[in-house]
């Protein structure tokens, strides 16, 4: 075993442990997770021990390539800003309230409606934002109605992390894997639309079987009938998000990189919000709150994991792993192994590693394309196998702890595995038919 592989394995274990056990850090009004510290230490050890030359790292960090992590971070953070801005204006909570209104007195209707709204929102925004927004609202409503929040919380979490596969912007793992493989926005959607739909139907079916008895009792409390306070900002914010999605879809045809589109529109929205806030004497609270909520910890985390992957590449470890995965059908070998790997080291470092595996050249032709999309599916659906699978799972459990909802690691795995395994199998099965 090479020193780079040893460091990578130890780092993965430490990242996993830190995600589960370590608290977040608060710097002023910004709260940061601590999972990135392990990756930063691992990357530093690689550089210090000579496992990867610093000039090799620097060369790849400034390289004008699709896989450049700086570009990917810029794309994800700017897209997150567009979504968080709407959330700060109460758009997502308003839509959740509308779902409750539509549900009436029947829990089954509410369950279906909530799943559908979360699915649609996730497709066009981001799974993390939807999860963090809807979770406290669901907990509050269920307390008022004196019903179990468990079915709704799992429906929300599963929907968010299944339908996030549909568009490349739905998950940072999608962005990294697709970008590294040179898959444009439109091609990605055409490939993943049907597998996502099938995975979504299967996941909902399993959820229904798991929770149908818990949904039998009627609702006793009406929704709060929330309203959006500032329609002007909502309209402008939604227009920016919509324009961003459209331009991302055609970016490859007009010769503009995706990160340039999202950064430009995020800056445009921030400028509008600043001018509007000052002119209307509303201040800059919306912009500042949105900026504070961005996941800044992803910056050192992704950059550190990128260094570790470069070390694996430099020492030939990536090629050896790719050779093992190339021996079977890439959809199943890559999809299955990535599914497990995501729940050992988290789906973001898994995606960084698997993008390098695909790029190694050991998996070629249509098999390489199959491998990319199989890893995408695993990175999303793997999020609800265990809480370690994605940062959203850890944050979700953290919110539930504050809300005094008794869902722990064991309960998560009990329901998560029951849904994740058939959803992944169905999604990968469709991928075998779609990608040839």
C-alpha positions as CSV (number, residue, x, y, z in Angstrom):
1,X,0.0,0.0,0.0
2,X,1.4,3.4,-1.0
3,X,1.8,6.3,1.4
4,X,-0.8,8.3,-0.6
5,X,-3.4,5.5,-0.3
6,X,-2.7,5.1,3.4
7,X,-3.1,8.8,4.0
8,X,-6.3,8.9,1.9
9,X,-7.9,5.9,3.9
10,X,-7.0,7.4,7.3
11,X,-8.3,10.8,6.2
12,X,-11.5,9.2,5.0
13,X,-12.0,7.5,8.4
14,X,-11.3,10.7,10.2
15,X,-13.7,12.7,8.0
16,X,-16.4,10.1,8.8
17,X,-15.7,10.3,12.5
18,X,-15.7,14.1,12.5
19,X,-19.0,14.2,10.6
20,X,-20.6,12.0,13.3
21,X,-19.0,13.2,16.5
22,X,-17.5,16.7,16.3
23,X,-19.5,19.9,16.8
24,X,-19.5,22.9,14.5
25,X,-17.4,26.0,14.9
26,X,-18.9,29.5,15.2
27,X,-16.9,32.4,13.8
28,X,-18.9,35.5,14.4
29,X,-22.3,34.9,12.9
30,X,-21.1,32.2,10.6
31,X,-21.3,28.5,11.7
32,X,-18.9,26.1,10.1
33,X,-18.8,22.3,10.3
34,X,-15.5,20.6,11.4
35,X,-15.4,17.8,8.9
36,X,-13.1,19.8,6.7
37,X,-10.3,19.9,9.3
38,X,-9.6,16.2,8.8
39,X,-9.3,16.6,5.0
40,X,-7.1,19.7,5.5
41,X,-4.7,17.7,7.8
42,X,-4.6,14.8,5.3
43,X,-3.8,17.1,2.4
44,X,-1.1,18.8,4.5
45,X,0.5,15.5,5.5
46,X,0.6,14.5,1.8
47,X,2.4,17.6,0.9
48,X,4.8,17.4,3.9
49,X,5.7,13.8,3.3
50,X,6.3,14.3,-0.4
51,X,3.5,12.1,-1.5
52,X,2.6,14.7,-4.0
53,X,4.9,17.6,-5.2
54,X,3.6,21.1,-4.4
55,X,4.3,22.3,-8.0
56,X,2.1,19.4,-9.3
57,X,-0.7,20.6,-7.1
58,X,-0.3,24.2,-8.0
59,X,-0.2,23.3,-11.7
60,X,-3.5,21.5,-11.5
61,X,-5.2,24.2,-9.3
62,X,-4.5,26.9,-11.9
63,X,-5.1,24.7,-15.0
64,X,-7.9,25.9,-17.3
65,X,-9.8,22.6,-17.2
66,X,-13.3,21.6,-16.5
67,X,-12.3,19.7,-13.4
68,X,-10.6,22.7,-11.8
69,X,-12.1,22.7,-8.2
70,X,-12.1,26.5,-8.1
71,X,-14.5,26.7,-11.0
72,X,-16.7,24.0,-9.5
73,X,-16.8,25.7,-6.1
74,X,-17.7,29.0,-7.8
75,X,-20.6,27.3,-9.6
76,X,-22.0,25.7,-6.5
77,X,-21.6,28.6,-4.1
78,X,-23.2,31.1,-6.6
79,X,-26.1,28.7,-7.3
80,X,-26.5,28.3,-3.5
81,X,-26.7,32.0,-3.1
82,X,-29.5,32.3,-5.6
83,X,-31.5,29.6,-3.7
84,X,-30.7,30.9,-0.2
85,X,-31.8,34.4,-1.3
86,X,-35.3,33.1,-2.1
87,X,-35.3,31.1,1.1
88,X,-34.5,34.2,3.2
89,X,-37.5,35.9,1.6
90,X,-39.7,33.0,2.8
91,X,-40.4,31.5,-0.6
92,X,-39.8,27.9,0.4
93,X,-41.7,28.1,3.7
94,X,-44.6,29.7,1.8
95,X,-44.7,26.8,-0.6
96,X,-44.6,24.3,2.2
97,X,-47.5,26.1,3.8
98,X,-49.4,25.8,0.5
99,X,-48.7,22.1,0.6
100,X,-50.3,21.9,4.0
101,X,-53.3,23.9,2.8
102,X,-53.8,21.5,-0.1
103,X,-53.5,18.5,2.3
104,X,-56.6,19.4,4.1
105,X,-57.5,16.9,6.9
106,X,-55.9,13.8,5.2
107,X,-52.4,12.9,6.1
108,X,-52.1,10.8,2.9
109,X,-52.8,13.9,0.7
110,X,-50.3,16.0,2.7
111,X,-47.7,13.2,2.4
112,X,-48.0,13.0,-1.4
113,X,-48.1,16.8,-1.8
114,X,-45.1,17.4,0.3
115,X,-43.1,14.8,-1.5
116,X,-44.1,16.3,-4.9
117,X,-43.2,19.9,-3.9
118,X,-39.9,18.9,-2.4
119,X,-39.1,17.0,-5.5
120,X,-39.9,19.9,-7.9
121,X,-38.0,22.4,-5.8
122,X,-35.0,20.2,-5.5
123,X,-34.8,19.8,-9.3
124,X,-34.5,23.5,-9.8
125,X,-32.5,24.5,-6.7
126,X,-30.4,22.3,-4.4
127,X,-31.1,19.4,-2.2
128,X,-29.2,20.9,0.8
129,X,-31.2,24.1,0.7
130,X,-34.6,22.3,0.5
131,X,-33.7,20.0,3.4
132,X,-32.5,22.8,5.7
133,X,-35.6,24.9,4.9
134,X,-38.4,22.3,5.1
135,X,-37.2,20.3,8.1
136,X,-37.9,22.9,10.9
137,X,-41.2,23.8,9.3
138,X,-42.3,20.1,9.2
139,X,-41.3,19.6,12.8
140,X,-43.3,22.7,13.9
141,X,-46.4,21.7,12.0
142,X,-46.4,18.1,13.2
143,X,-46.1,19.4,16.8
144,X,-49.2,21.6,16.3
145,X,-51.1,18.8,14.7
146,X,-50.0,16.2,17.3
147,X,-48.9,13.7,14.6
148,X,-45.6,11.9,14.1
149,X,-43.2,13.9,12.0
150,X,-41.2,10.8,10.9
151,X,-43.1,10.0,7.6
152,X,-42.8,13.6,6.5
153,X,-39.2,14.1,7.4
154,X,-38.1,10.9,5.6
155,X,-40.3,11.8,2.6
156,X,-38.7,15.2,2.5
157,X,-35.1,13.9,2.8
158,X,-35.5,11.1,0.3
159,X,-37.3,13.3,-2.2
160,X,-34.6,15.9,-2.0
161,X,-31.7,13.5,-2.4
162,X,-33.4,11.4,-5.2
163,X,-34.6,14.2,-7.4
164,X,-31.4,16.1,-7.0
165,X,-30.0,13.7,-9.7
166,X,-32.2,15.3,-12.4
167,X,-30.2,18.4,-13.2
168,X,-26.4,19.0,-12.8
169,X,-27.0,21.9,-10.4
170,X,-29.0,19.7,-7.9
171,X,-25.9,18.5,-5.9
172,X,-22.3,19.6,-5.8
173,X,-21.4,15.9,-6.6
174,X,-23.3,16.2,-9.8
175,X,-21.4,19.3,-10.7
176,X,-18.0,17.7,-10.0
177,X,-18.6,14.4,-11.7
178,X,-20.3,15.8,-14.8
179,X,-17.9,18.7,-15.2
180,X,-14.8,16.5,-14.9
181,X,-16.3,14.2,-17.6
182,X,-17.1,17.0,-19.9
183,X,-20.9,16.4,-19.8
184,X,-22.8,19.6,-20.5
185,X,-26.1,20.7,-18.9
186,X,-28.4,19.5,-21.6
187,X,-26.7,16.1,-22.1
188,X,-26.8,15.5,-18.4
189,X,-30.5,16.1,-18.2
190,X,-31.3,14.0,-21.2
191,X,-29.4,11.1,-19.6
192,X,-30.6,11.4,-16.0
193,X,-34.2,12.4,-16.5
194,X,-35.6,8.9,-16.8
195,X,-33.4,7.2,-14.2
196,X,-34.3,10.0,-11.8
197,X,-38.0,9.6,-12.5
198,X,-37.8,5.8,-12.0
199,X,-35.7,6.2,-8.8
200,X,-38.2,8.8,-7.5
201,X,-41.2,6.5,-8.2
202,X,-39.5,3.5,-6.5
203,X,-38.4,5.6,-3.5
204,X,-41.9,7.0,-3.0
205,X,-43.5,3.6,-3.3
206,X,-41.2,2.2,-0.6
207,X,-41.9,5.2,1.6
208,X,-45.6,4.7,1.2
209,X,-45.3,1.0,2.2
210,X,-43.3,1.9,5.2
211,X,-45.5,4.7,6.5
212,X,-49.0,4.0,5.3
213,X,-50.3,2.9,8.7
214,X,-48.8,6.0,10.4
215,X,-50.7,8.2,7.9
216,X,-54.1,6.8,8.7
217,X,-55.1,9.3,11.4
218,X,-56.6,12.7,10.3
219,X,-55.0,16.1,10.6
220,X,-56.3,18.3,13.4
221,X,-54.6,21.6,12.9
222,X,-54.9,23.9,9.9
223,X,-51.8,25.5,8.3
224,X,-50.7,29.0,9.3
225,X,-51.4,30.6,5.8
226,X,-48.1,32.4,5.5
227,X,-47.6,35.2,2.9
228,X,-44.5,36.4,1.1
229,X,-43.6,39.8,2.5
230,X,-41.6,41.4,-0.4
231,X,-43.0,40.4,-3.8
232,X,-40.6,42.6,-5.7
233,X,-37.5,40.9,-4.4
234,X,-39.2,37.5,-4.8
235,X,-40.0,38.1,-8.4
236,X,-36.4,39.4,-9.2
237,X,-34.8,36.6,-7.3
238,X,-37.0,33.9,-9.0
239,X,-36.2,35.6,-12.4
240,X,-32.5,35.4,-11.7
241,X,-32.7,31.7,-10.7
242,X,-34.8,30.9,-13.8
243,X,-32.5,32.8,-16.1
244,X,-29.5,31.0,-14.6
245,X,-31.1,27.6,-15.2
246,X,-31.9,28.5,-18.8
247,X,-28.5,29.9,-19.5
248,X,-26.8,26.9,-17.9
249,X,-28.8,24.7,-20.3
250,X,-27.4,26.4,-23.4
251,X,-24.0,27.4,-22.0
252,X,-22.1,24.7,-23.9
253,X,-23.7,25.9,-27.2
254,X,-22.8,29.6,-26.7
255,X,-19.2,28.9,-25.5
256,X,-19.6,30.1,-22.0
257,X,-18.6,28.0,-19.0
258,X,-21.3,27.2,-16.4
259,X,-19.5,28.8,-13.5
260,X,-19.3,32.1,-15.4
261,X,-23.1,32.1,-15.9
262,X,-24.0,31.4,-12.2
263,X,-21.4,33.8,-10.8
264,X,-22.6,36.6,-13.1
265,X,-26.2,36.1,-12.1
266,X,-25.4,35.8,-8.4
267,X,-23.4,39.1,-8.6
268,X,-26.3,40.7,-10.5
269,X,-28.8,39.6,-7.8
270,X,-26.6,40.7,-5.0
271,X,-26.2,44.1,-6.7
272,X,-29.9,44.5,-7.2
273,X,-30.7,43.5,-3.6
274,X,-28.1,46.0,-2.3
275,X,-29.4,48.9,-4.4
276,X,-33.1,48.0,-3.7
277,X,-32.4,47.6,0.1
278,X,-30.7,51.0,0.3
279,X,-33.3,52.8,-1.9
280,X,-36.3,51.2,-0.1
281,X,-34.6,51.8,3.3
282,X,-34.8,48.1,4.1
283,X,-31.0,47.7,4.6
284,X,-28.8,44.8,3.4
285,X,-30.2,42.2,5.8
286,X,-31.4,39.8,3.1
287,X,-28.0,39.9,1.2
288,X,-26.0,39.6,4.4
289,X,-28.0,36.7,5.8
290,X,-27.8,34.9,2.5
291,X,-24.0,35.3,2.3
292,X,-23.7,34.1,5.9
293,X,-25.6,30.9,5.1
294,X,-23.3,29.8,2.2
295,X,-21.4,26.5,3.0
296,X,-17.9,28.1,3.1
297,X,-16.5,24.9,4.7
298,X,-16.8,23.3,1.3
299,X,-13.9,25.4,0.1
300,X,-11.1,23.9,2.3
301,X,-12.8,20.5,2.1
302,X,-13.0,20.2,-1.7
303,X,-9.6,21.7,-2.2
304,X,-8.0,19.4,0.4
305,X,-9.8,16.3,-1.1
306,X,-8.5,17.5,-4.5
307,X,-5.0,17.4,-3.2
308,X,-5.5,13.9,-1.9
309,X,-6.8,12.7,-5.2
310,X,-3.9,14.3,-7.0
311,X,-1.6,12.3,-4.6
312,X,-3.4,9.1,-5.6
313,X,-3.1,10.0,-9.3
314,X,0.6,10.8,-8.9
315,X,1.4,7.5,-7.3
316,X,-0.7,5.4,-9.6
317,X,-3.3,4.4,-7.0
318,X,-6.2,5.8,-9.1
319,X,-5.3,3.7,-12.1
320,X,-5.1,0.5,-9.9
321,X,-8.6,1.1,-8.4
322,X,-10.0,1.9,-11.9
323,X,-8.6,-1.3,-13.2
324,X,-10.5,-3.3,-10.6
325,X,-13.7,-1.5,-11.3
326,X,-13.3,-2.0,-15.1
327,X,-13.5,-5.8,-14.7
328,X,-17.3,-5.8,-14.4
329,X,-20.2,-3.9,-15.8
330,X,-19.3,-0.2,-15.0
331,X,-22.8,0.7,-14.0
332,X,-22.9,-1.9,-11.3
333,X,-19.3,-2.0,-10.2
334,X,-18.9,1.8,-10.1
335,X,-22.4,2.5,-8.9
336,X,-22.3,-0.2,-6.1
337,X,-18.8,0.7,-4.9
338,X,-19.5,4.4,-5.0
339,X,-22.7,3.9,-3.0
340,X,-20.6,2.2,-0.3
341,X,-17.7,4.7,-0.5
342,X,-20.1,7.6,-0.1
343,X,-21.1,6.2,3.3
344,X,-17.6,5.6,4.4
345,X,-16.0,9.0,3.4
346,X,-19.0,11.1,2.5
347,X,-20.3,11.7,-1.1
348,X,-18.2,14.7,-1.9
349,X,-14.7,13.2,-1.5
350,X,-16.2,10.0,-3.1
351,X,-17.1,12.1,-6.1
352,X,-13.7,13.7,-6.3
353,X,-12.0,10.2,-6.2
354,X,-14.4,8.7,-8.8
355,X,-14.1,11.5,-11.2
356,X,-10.3,10.8,-11.2
357,X,-11.0,7.1,-11.6
358,X,-13.1,7.7,-14.7
359,X,-10.5,10.2,-16.0
360,X,-7.7,7.7,-15.5
361,X,-8.3,6.0,-18.9
362,X,-8.8,2.5,-17.5
363,X,-12.5,2.7,-18.2
364,X,-13.0,3.9,-21.8
365,X,-15.7,4.5,-24.4
366,X,-19.4,4.2,-23.4
367,X,-18.3,2.4,-20.2
368,X,-16.7,5.6,-19.0
369,X,-20.0,7.5,-19.6
370,X,-21.9,4.8,-17.8
371,X,-19.4,5.0,-14.9
372,X,-19.9,8.7,-14.5
373,X,-23.7,8.6,-14.3
374,X,-23.6,5.5,-12.0
375,X,-21.4,7.5,-9.6
376,X,-23.8,10.4,-9.9
377,X,-26.7,8.2,-8.9
378,X,-24.7,6.6,-6.0
379,X,-23.7,10.0,-4.7
380,X,-27.3,11.2,-4.5
381,X,-29.1,8.1,-3.3
382,X,-26.2,7.1,-1.0
383,X,-27.1,10.2,1.0
384,X,-30.0,8.4,2.7
385,X,-28.3,5.0,3.4
386,X,-26.6,6.4,6.5
387,X,-26.2,10.0,7.8
388,X,-22.5,9.9,6.8
389,X,-23.4,9.6,3.1
390,X,-23.9,13.4,2.7
391,X,-23.5,16.6,4.6
392,X,-27.2,17.1,4.3
393,X,-27.8,14.0,6.5
394,X,-25.6,15.3,9.3
395,X,-27.2,18.8,9.2
396,X,-30.7,17.1,9.1
397,X,-30.0,15.1,12.2
398,X,-28.6,18.2,13.9
399,X,-31.9,20.1,13.2
400,X,-33.9,17.2,14.5
401,X,-31.9,17.1,17.7
402,X,-32.6,20.8,18.3
403,X,-36.3,20.1,17.6
404,X,-36.3,17.1,20.0
405,X,-37.4,14.7,17.3
406,X,-36.2,11.1,18.3
407,X,-34.5,10.1,15.1
408,X,-31.0,8.7,15.7
409,X,-28.4,6.9,13.6
410,X,-30.2,3.5,14.0
411,X,-33.6,4.8,12.9
412,X,-32.0,6.7,10.0
413,X,-30.3,3.5,8.7
414,X,-33.5,1.4,9.3
415,X,-35.6,3.5,7.0
416,X,-32.9,4.8,4.8
417,X,-31.5,1.4,3.8
418,X,-35.0,0.1,3.1
419,X,-35.5,2.9,0.6
420,X,-32.0,3.5,-0.8
421,X,-31.2,-0.1,-1.9
422,X,-34.2,-0.6,-4.2
423,X,-34.1,3.0,-5.4
424,X,-30.4,2.6,-6.4
425,X,-31.0,-0.7,-8.0
426,X,-33.9,0.7,-10.1
427,X,-31.9,3.8,-11.1
428,X,-28.8,1.8,-12.1
429,X,-31.0,-0.6,-14.0
430,X,-32.5,2.2,-16.1
431,X,-29.0,3.7,-16.6
432,X,-28.0,0.4,-18.2
433,X,-30.7,0.9,-20.8
434,X,-30.3,4.6,-21.3
435,X,-26.5,4.8,-21.5
436,X,-24.9,2.4,-24.1
